[in-house]
Amino acid sequence: MFEHVIHESERYIEVHFSGNLTVQSVLAYLQTVWVNRPEIAGFSELVNLRKVAKIDMDTGQLAGIVEAGRMLDDGNRRSRIALVVTDPHNFFKGQLYKTLQQLYPADNKEVELFNDNASARRWLLEAR
């Protein structure tokens, strides 16, 4: 399950996931927000995972999510993904996601992990 807000003037999406984070829930988010709104291509993301009980994805599925996100991305614009994670197990999966993101040849997306929304938002906006 997710809720999102589009901050158009600041060019970022804020999404809050809850429950178990699965491939299906992330793909539903990508479809709802990114596929249906092509004008936001290149926006950054603040992804709050603090209410996620478990990230229920293996390495291959995380890599698939990275690839799906890349296909929807504007390769000509730099953007950032700020992951807000507090659970140690979910933090590990967040670090894995960050590493997988860095393995792709396009160098237009930065990923960082944070403990709170305020720090994540500051980091997103400093790049603007």
MARMAR-389152 format. One record per atom (N, C-alpha, C, O): x, y, z; residue in three letters. Coordinates in steps of 0.1 Angstrom, whole numbers, plus 5000, padded with zeros to 4 digits. Example, Ala and Ser with C-alpha at 12.3 -4.5 7.8 and 13.67 -1.06 7.14 Angstrom:
! residues 2
513249435078ala/512349555078ala/513249675078ala/514249675085ala/512849785071ser/513749895071ser/512950005079ser/513450115080ser/
***
This chain:
! residues 128
500849885000met/500050005000met/500950125000met/501950135006met/500450234993phe/501250354993phe/500350474991phe/499250474987phe/500850594996glu/500250724994glu/501350814989glu/502550794993glu/500950904980his/502050994974his/501551134973his/500351154972his/502451224972val/502251364970val/503251414959val/504451384961val/502851484949ile/503751544939ile/503951684943ile/503051764943ile/505251714946his/505651854949his/506251914936his/507451914933his/505251964928glu/505652014914glu/506752124914glu/507652114907glu/506552224923ser/507452334923ser/508852294927ser/509852354923ser/508952194936glu/510252144940glu/510752024933glu/511851974935glu/509951974923arg/510251874914arg/510651744921arg/511651674918arg/509851694931tyr/510051564937tyr/508651504941tyr/507651574943tyr/508651374942ile/507551294946ile/507851244960ile/508951194962ile/506851254969glu/507051194982glu/506051084983glu/504851094981glu/506550964986val/505750844986val/505950775000val/507150765004val/504850735006his/504950655019his/504350515016his/503150505013his/505150415018phe/504750285017phe/504450225031phe/505050275041phe/503550125032ser/503250065045ser/502949915042ser/502749875031ser/502949835053gly/502749695051gly/503949625046gly/505149665049gly/503849515038asn/504949455032asn/505149515018asn/504249535010asn/506349555015leu/506749605002leu/507049494993leu/508049414995leu/506349484982thr/506449374973thr/506749434959thr/506549554957thr/507149344950val/507249384936val/505949444931val/505949554924val/504849384934gln/503549434929gln/503249564935gln/502649654927gln/503549594947ser/503249724953ser/504149834947ser/503649944944ser/505349804944val/506249904937val/505849924923val/505750044918val/505449814916leu/505049834902leu/503649914901leu/503449994892leu/502849894911ala/501549974912ala/501950124914ala/501250204907ala/502850154922tyr/503350284924tyr/503850344911tyr/503550454907tyr/504750274905leu/505350314892leu/504250344882leu/504350444874leu/503350254881gln/502250274871gln/501350394874gln/501150474866gln/500950404887thr/500050504891thr/500750644890thr/500050744885thr/501950654894val/502550784895val/503450814882val/503250924876val/504250724878trp/505250764867trp/504650734853trp/504850814845trp/504050624851val/503450594838val/502350684834val/502250734823val/501450714844asn/500350794841asn/500550944841asn/499751024838asn/501750984845arg/502151124846arg/503451154839arg/504451184846arg/503651134826pro/504951154820pro/505551284821pro/506751304820pro/504751394825glu/505351524827glu/506251534839glu/506951634841glu/506251434848ile/507051434860ile/508351364858ile/509151344867ile/508651314846ala/509951244843ala/511051334847ala/511051454844ala/512051284854gly/513151364859gly/513051414873gly/513951474879gly/511851394879phe/511651444893phe/512451344902phe/512651234899phe/512751394914ser/513451314924ser/512351254932ser/511151284931ser/512751164941glu/511751094950glu/512251084964glu/513451064967glu/511351104973leu/511551084987leu/510650964990leu/509450974990leu/511250844993val/510550724995val/510650685010val/511650645015val/509550705017asn/509450675031asn/509050525033asn/507950485030asn/509950455039leu/509750315042leu/509650275057leu/509750165060leu/509450385065arg/509450355079arg/508250275084arg/508450205094arg/507150275077lys/506050195081lys/505950055073lys/504949985074lys/507050025066val/507149895059val/507549795069val/508549805075val/506749685070ala/507049575079ala/508149495074ala/509049455081ala/508149475061lys/509149385055lys/509249425040lys/508249435033lys/510549425035ile/510749445021ile/510849295015ile/511849235017ile/509749255009asp/509649115005asp/510049094990asp/509249064982asp/511349124988met/511949114975met/513349054976met/514149084985met/513748964966asp/515148914966asp/515949014957asp/515449104951asp/517248984956thr/518149064948thr/517649084933thr/517749194928thr/517248974927gly/516848974913gly/515649064912gly/515449144902gly/514649064921gln/513449144920gln/513849294923gln/513349374916gln/514749314932leu/515249454934leu/515849514921leu/515649624917leu/516649424915ala/517349464902ala/516249494891ala/516449594884ala/515149414891gly/514049444882gly/513449574884gly/513049644875gly/513249614897ile/512649734901ile/513549854896ile/513049954891ile/514849834898val/515849944894val/515649954878val/515650074874val/515649844871glu/515449854857glu/514149914852glu/514150004843glu/513049884859ala/511749944856ala/511750094858ala/511250164850ala/512350134869gly/512450274872gly/513350344862gly/513050464858gly/514450284857arg/515250344847arg/514550364834arg/514750464827arg/513650274830met/512950284818met/511950404818met/511650464808met/511550444830leu/510550554831leu/511250684834leu/510650794834leu/512550684836asp/513350794839asp/513750884827asp/513750834816asp/513951014830asp/514451104819asp/515951094820asp/516551154829asp/516551024811gly/518051004811gly/518851134810gly/520051134812gly/518151244806asn/518851374804asn/518851464816asn/519451564816asn/518251414826arg/518151494839arg/518651424850arg/518351304852arg/519451484859arg/519851424871arg/518751424881arg/518051524882arg/518651324889ser/517651314899ser/518151234911ser/519151164910ser/517451234922arg/517851164934arg/516651084939arg/515551124938arg/517050984946ile/516050904954ile/516550904968ile/517650854971ile/515750954977ala/516050954992ala/515250844998ala/513950864998ala/515850745003leu/515050635010leu/515150665025leu/516250675031leu/513950675031val/513850695046val/513550555052val/512450495050val/514550505059val/514450365064val/515050365079val/516050425081val/514250295088thr/514750285101thr/514950135106thr/515850115114thr/514250045100asp/514349905104asp/515749845098asp/516049865086asp/516549785106pro/517849735101pro/517749635089pro/518549645080pro/516749545089his/516649455078his/516249535065his/516749505054his/515349625066asn/514949705055asn/516049795050asn/516249825039asn/516849845060phe/518049925057phe/519049855048phe/519549905038phe/519249725051phe/520149635043phe/519549625029phe/520349645019phe/518249605027lys/517649605014lys/517749735007lys/517949744995lys/517649845014gly/517849975008gly/519249995003gly/519450054993gly/520249955011gln/521649955007gln/521849874994gln/522549914985gln/521249754994leu/521349674982leu/520749744970leu/521349744959leu/519549804971tyr/518949884961tyr/519849994956tyr/520050014944tyr/520550064965lys/521450174962lys/522650114953lys/523050174943lys/523150004958thr/524249944950thr/523849894936thr/524549924927thr/522649834935leu/522149794922leu/521949914913leu/522249914901leu/521450024919gln/521250154911gln/522650204905gln/522650254894gln/523650184913gln/525050234909gln/525650144898gln/526550184891gln/525150024896leu/525649934887leu/525249964872leu/525849914863leu/524150034871tyr/523650064858tyr/524450174851tyr/525050264858tyr/524650164838pro/525550254831pro/525150404832pro/526050494832pro/523850434832ala/523450574833ala/523850634846ala/523650574857ala/524450754846asp/524950814858asp/524150934861asp/524651044865asp/522750924860asn/521951044863asn/521151024875asn/520251114878asn/521250924883lys/520450894895lys/521350874907lys/522150774907lys/521150944918glu/521850924930glu/520850864940glu/519650904940glu/521250774949val/520450724959val/521150734972val/522350714973val/520450774983glu/520950784996glu/519950735006glu/518750745003glu/520350695018leu/519450645028leu/519550735040leu/520550795043leu/518350755046phe/518150855057phe/517350795068phe/516550695065phe/517450845080asn/516550805091asn/515350885093asn/514350845099asn/515251005086asp/514051085088asp/513751165075asp/514651185067asp/512551215074asn/512051285062asn/512751415061asn/513151455050asn/513051485072ala/513651625071ala/514951615064ala/515251695056ala/515851525069ser/517151515063ser/517051475048ser/517851525040ser/516151375045ala/516051335032ala/515551445023ala/516051465012ala/514651525027arg/514151635019arg/515251745017arg/515351795006arg/515951775027arg/517051865026arg/518051825015arg/518451905006arg/518451695015trp/519351635005trp/518751644991trp/519451674982trp/517451614990leu/516851624977leu/516851764971leu/517251794960leu/516551864980leu/516452004975leu/517752074973leu/517852174966leu/518852024980glu/520152084978glu/520652074964glu/521552144959glu/520151974957ala/520551954943ala/519852044933ala/520252044921ala/518852114937arg/518052194928arg/518752334926arg/518152414918arg/
***
